[in-house]
Amino acid sequence: MDIYIIIPAHNEEEFIGKALQSLVAQTLLPKQIVVVNDASTDGTQKIIDTFSEKYDFIQSVFHNSKKLHEPGSKVINAFYKGFETLDDDFDIICKFDADLIFPKNYLQKIAEAFKNDQTIGMAGGFCYIEKDGVWVLENLTNKDHIRGALKAYRKDCFQQIKGLKNAMGWDTVDELQAQYHGWKIKTDTSLQVKHLKPTGKVYSKASKHKQGEAFYKMRYGFWLTLIASAKLASKKNSFSFFADTLKGYFKAKNAKLDFIVSEKEGEFIRNLRWQNIRKKLGIGNS
């Protein structure tokens, strides 16, 4: 299967070389890699150039975005800057972060998953972070969720969900919309990807209400937002995150911000979320 990869990168000189090296060493090579240099001021471009000079399937694009790191919009803007340079001859399109080291069989296993089950719309492994010299699971989400750092989409699924949303929560709503259209989400616990930079460290203080805004835009409603906020706050061990998320939800609701899913998709998302909650609580559907 033909795999295209887009890697947004902003000041990633410490990591981008390791990420690219892990991709050029894959047992199944991608057909195209586009690294989007998102207004880097360090040596990121120089490192990209060393790879693009050696490998003809690697190219770079410069994107002069805002300096402020805005969760969701910044990375998706960069992704599409790279996407628009590609043709339509791919089977799988990937959005990868620049601070990952992939196991050698990563792309091969992803391609096999798509090939073996035509109903799989998205597939991915898991991020691991280093703690005291040991690589451990970066336990921020459920094991049926693919982290935004390593998304891989079947072309038909990607087109049906109309690509990636330019908003916080894009890496959750994509899976929910895929399921709405009947696609499966496939995670592979054997694919352990080294995540070199802790999640969320570059988010600005101005973004603290964005998670609540995302829940509103995905039509979660108050009670699901309350539960989801508490769960995330627990994982982050931060009550302030819980409070800020709820504030963000009500700010978005009062401002009547535009939703990023339709009414029917919103109803499906709420039903799916409640179904999963009941399942975890051992309560049968009624």
QUIFEN-V874276 format. One line per field, one symbol per residue. ss: DSSP state (2 for helix, 1 for strand, 0 for the rest). psi: psi as a letter, one per 40 degrees, with the letter a starting at -180 (. if undefined). burial: b if it has 24 or more other ideal C-beta (glycine too) atoms within 12 Angstrom, else e. Layout:
ss: ???
psi: ???
burial: ???
//
This chain:
ss: 0011111110000002222222220000000111111100000222222222220001111110000000002222222222200000000111110001100002222222222200011111111111100111100000000000011111222222000000000222222222220001111111111110000000002220022222222000022222222222222200222222222222222220000000222222222222222222200000
psi: ihhhhhhhhhffdddddddddddeeidhiidihhhhhgfieaedddddddddddheehiihhhgaidhhhhcdddddddddddeeiaefidhhihiiefihiideddddddddddeheehdiiiaihiihhfehhihggeiieehhiedfhhhiddddddefahhgihededddddddddeeiihhiheeghhhhehihedeiideeeeddddddddefdiddddddddddddddefhddddddddddddddddefiiieiiddddddddddddddddddefhii.
burial: bbbbbbbbbbbbbebbbbbbebbbebebbbbbbbbbbbbbeeebbebbeebbeebeebbbbbbebeeebbbbbbbbbbbbbbbeebeeebbbbbbbbbbbbbbeebbbbbbbbbeeeeebbbbbbbbbbeeeeeeebbebbeebbbbbbbbbbbbebbeebebbbbbbbbbbbbbbbbbbbebebbbbeebbbbbbbebbeebeeebbbbbbbbbbbbbbeeebbebbbebbbeebeeeebbebbbbbbeebeeeebebbbeeebbebbbebbeeeeeeeeeeeee
//
